[in-house]
Amino acid sequence: MGKILTPFLPALFIFVFCLPGNCRAQENDLQAGLLNIGVGSVIGGVGALINKSPEDKFGRTFLKGLGQGALGGYLVFESKRLVREFAETGDFGYVWPSKIVNSAGSSIIENAAANRDFWARWHLNIGFNRLEIDTKNNFKFSYRIMPYSLIATATAAVDSRLDVNYSLKTGTFVFRSSEIDRNIDIYGQVRVNTITLLDDYRGVAALPHEVLHTYQYEELSGINSFFIKPMNWLSEKSKIVNLYNRIFFTDFHALLTGALHHYGKSYFEGEAEYYTDTLPRERMIR
C-alpha cells in the first residue's frame, strides 16, 4: 500500500493546500495554533513517507513524521505570537527571539519531512543565506545560498535602498522604496522573504505584518525535503549538479508559497492581520 501511495503524495499535498478557500483566517489562538500544528504535521508526515527507507514501516514512519511536524508547527505558532508582542509594544527585543523560535520550528518540520530525528539538523535563514548545523555529523557547519530568495533580494535592491537598521534588528533584509502603491493603503510588501517598506513610513503595523509574511514562507520550508532523493540522484549523475548543491540550497518552497499567496491571499493577509493589526498606524516603532 505504501509503495503505491508514496509517488502520489507530493501532488496530493499540493492539491489539498492549494484549494481556494480551503482554510479561513483564524479567529483565536486555539484555531491559530491548531492550523500551524496541522500544516507542520502534514508536511512532516508526507515527507517522511517520501523519504522512508524500504525497511521502514509505513505506519510508524508516517506517525513519526506527523508527530515531529506537529512539534515544529507548534513552535512556528509561538514565533508568530512573539511577533504579536512586537506589534503591540514596538519593542524590537521580541524579533530575534521570534526568528530563532521560528527557525527551530521550521528545522524540526524539515527533519520530520526528511525522515530524520527532529534534532538532526538546525538551520537559520538570514535573507538568502542559509546557515546549517548537522548535529549527527560532529556539529558540522555549512553555508549555502537560497537562489529564489537571492533573486528576490536582488530585485528589491535594484529600485530600493537597504535599511541597515531594520535589517540588523530583524535578521531579514529590509529595503525602503517610494514605489509601493499608496492608493491602496499598502505600506510594505514581501518578495519571498525580503521586505520592502515605504521610504517615509515608521508606523508599528507595517513591519511586524511583513515579518509575519516571511514566517509564512519559512514554515513551508519542509517541502524541500520532498526533493531530497531526486536531488541526490542528480548529484550522483552530474558533477555540475553536485557542485550546485554544495553552493546552493534550492528553496522550492518559494514557488509553493507564491502559488498559495496567489490563490489564498485573503487567508495569508488575514493571518498576518490577526497577529499584527493591534495598534493605530500612527504609533511609532522604537
ZAMARGU-4260 file (C-alpha; in steps of 0.2 Angstrom, whole numbers, plus 5000, padded with zeros to 4 digits):
<rodrens>
0) 5000/5000/5000 | 5014/5012/5005 | 5024/5009/4989 | 5008/5013/4979 | 5003/5029/4988
5) 5021/5037/4990 | 5024/5043/4972 | 5007/5052/4973 | 5010/5061/4990 | 5018/5077/4984
10) 5004/5080/4972 | 4991/5076/4985 | 4999/5088/4997 | 4999/5102/4984 | 4981/5099/4979
15) 4975/5100/4997 | 4984/5116/5001 | 4981/5125/4985 | 4962/5123/4986 | 4954/5141/4985
20) 4946/5144/5002 | 4952/5128/5010 | 4957/5137/5026 | 4950/5153/5034 | 4960/5165/5044
25) 4960/5161/5062 | 4948/5169/5075 | 4958/5164/5091 | 4974/5157/5097 | 4967/5139/5098
30) 4962/5140/5079 | 4979/5148/5075 | 4989/5135/5085 | 4979/5120/5078 | 4982/5127/5060
35) 5000/5129/5062 | 5002/5112/5070 | 4991/5104/5056 | 5002/5111/5042 | 5018/5105/5051
40) 5010/5088/5053 | 5005/5086/5035 | 5022/5092/5029 | 5031/5081/5041 | 5021/5065/5038
45) 5020/5066/5019 | 5039/5070/5018 | 5043/5056/5030 | 5034/5043/5019 | 5043/5050/5003
50) 5060/5048/5011 | 5057/5032/5021 | 5069/5018/5018 | 5062/5001/5011 | 5064/4993/5028
55) 5055/5007/5037 | 5037/5003/5041 | 5024/5014/5033 | 5013/5017/5048 | 5027/5020/5060
60) 5036/5032/5048 | 5021/5042/5045 | 5016/5044/5063 | 5034/5049/5067 | 5034/5062/5054
65) 5017/5068/5059 | 5022/5070/5077 | 5038/5079/5074 | 5030/5090/5061 | 5017/5094/5074
70) 5030/5099/5086 | 5038/5110/5073 | 5021/5118/5069 | 5018/5122/5087 | 5035/5132/5088
75) 5030/5141/5072 | 5014/5146/5081 | 5024/5153/5096 | 5036/5163/5085 | 5021/5172/5077
80) 5014/5175/5095 | 5031/5184/5098 | 5028/5194/5083 | 5012/5199/5090 | 5021/5206/5105
85) 5032/5216/5094 | 5017/5223/5085 | 5009/5228/5102 | 5024/5236/5110 | 5035/5241/5096
90) 5049/5233/5105 | 5062/5225/5094 | 5068/5214/5108 | 5054/5202/5103 | 5060/5200/5085
95) 5076/5190/5086 | 5069/5178/5099 | 5054/5175/5087 | 5065/5172/5072 | 5075/5159/5082
100) 5060/5150/5088 | 5053/5151/5070 | 5069/5143/5063 | 5069/5130/5076 | 5051/5125/5072
105) 5054/5125/5053 | 5070/5115/5056 | 5060/5102/5065 | 5047/5101/5051 | 5061/5099/5038
110) 5069/5085/5049 | 5052/5076/5050 | 5049/5078/5031 | 5067/5071/5028 | 5063/5056/5040
115) 5077/5061/5051 | 5077/5063/5070 | 5070/5080/5075 | 5086/5087/5082 | 5097/5081/5067
120) 5099/5097/5058 | 5096/5115/5063 | 5096/5130/5051 | 5094/5149/5052 | 5090/5159/5037
125) 5096/5177/5036 | 5089/5184/5019 | 5096/5172/5006 | 5109/5165/5017 | 5106/5148/5025
130) 5116/5143/5040 | 5115/5125/5045 | 5122/5114/5059 | 5122/5095/5057 | 5122/5088/5075
135) 5124/5070/5069 | 5140/5074/5059 | 5151/5082/5073 | 5140/5098/5073 | 5147/5102/5055
140) 5143/5119/5050 | 5138/5123/5032 | 5133/5139/5022 | 5123/5139/5006 | 5113/5151/4996
145) 5095/5150/4993 | 5093/5155/4974 | 5074/5161/4974 | 5077/5172/4990 | 5093/5179/4981
150) 5083/5184/4966 | 5070/5192/4977 | 5084/5202/4986 | 5092/5207/4971 | 5076/5213/4963
155) 5072/5223/4978 | 5090/5231/4978 | 5088/5237/4960 | 5075/5250/4964 | 5076/5252/4983
160) 5089/5256/4997 | 5094/5244/5011 | 5088/5249/5028 | 5103/5243/5038 | 5095/5247/5055
165) 5079/5237/5052 | 5089/5223/5043 | 5100/5220/5058 | 5086/5221/5071 | 5075/5209/5061
170) 5088/5197/5054 | 5079/5200/5037 | 5084/5211/5023 | 5073/5226/5024 | 5073/5239/5010
175) 5065/5256/5008 | 5056/5262/4992 | 5044/5275/4986 | 5036/5264/4973 | 5023/5255/4984
180) 5006/5260/4979 | 4999/5272/4992 | 4982/5272/4984 | 4978/5255/4990 | 4984/5259/5008
185) 5000/5247/5007 | 5015/5252/5017 | 5025/5237/5014 | 5027/5221/5004 | 5037/5205/5004
190) 5046/5196/4989 | 5049/5178/4995 | 5057/5183/5012 | 5063/5201/5008 | 5054/5216/5015
195) 5051/5232/5007 | 5043/5247/5016 | 5039/5265/5010 | 5053/5277/5012 | 5044/5288/5025
200) 5034/5276/5034 | 5038/5272/5053 | 5021/5265/5059 | 5020/5250/5070 | 5008/5240/5059
205) 5019/5238/5043 | 5035/5230/5049 | 5028/5216/5060 | 5015/5212/5047 | 5028/5209/5034
210) 5039/5200/5046 | 5024/5188/5049 | 5023/5185/5030 | 5042/5180/5030 | 5037/5167/5043
215) 5023/5160/5032 | 5037/5157/5019 | 5048/5149/5032 | 5035/5137/5039 | 5033/5129/5022
220) 5052/5125/5020 | 5049/5107/5025 | 5043/5103/5007 | 5061/5105/5001 | 5064/5088/5010
225) 5052/5081/4997 | 5065/5083/4984 | 5080/5075/4993 | 5080/5059/4983 | 5079/5066/4966
230) 5092/5080/4970 | 5104/5067/4977 | 5101/5056/4962 | 5106/5071/4951 | 5121/5075/4961
235) 5127/5057/4959 | 5124/5058/4940 | 5131/5076/4937 | 5147/5085/4944 | 5139/5101/4939
240) 5123/5097/4950 | 5134/5091/4964 | 5144/5107/4964 | 5127/5117/4963 | 5121/5108/4978
245) 5136/5112/4988 | 5134/5130/4985 | 5115/5132/4984 | 5100/5126/4994 | 5086/5127/4982
250) 5071/5135/4991 | 5057/5126/4981 | 5045/5131/4995 | 5046/5149/4987 | 5036/5143/4972
255) 5023/5135/4983 | 5022/5150/4994 | 5019/5161/4979 | 5006/5150/4972 | 4997/5149/4989
260) 4998/5168/4991 | 4990/5170/4974 | 4975/5158/4977 | 4973/5161/4995 | 4979/5179/4998
265) 4964/5183/5009 | 4969/5169/5021 | 4988/5174/5022 | 4983/5193/5024 | 4970/5188/5037
270) 4983/5178/5047 | 4995/5192/5046 | 4982/5205/5052 | 4977/5193/5066 | 4994/5193/5074
275) 4999/5211/5070 | 4984/5223/5067 | 4983/5228/5085 | 4988/5247/5086 | 4984/5263/5076
280) 4995/5265/5061 | 5002/5282/5068 | 5011/5274/5083 | 5030/5274/5080 | 5041/5259/5082
285) 5055/5261/5094
</rodrens>
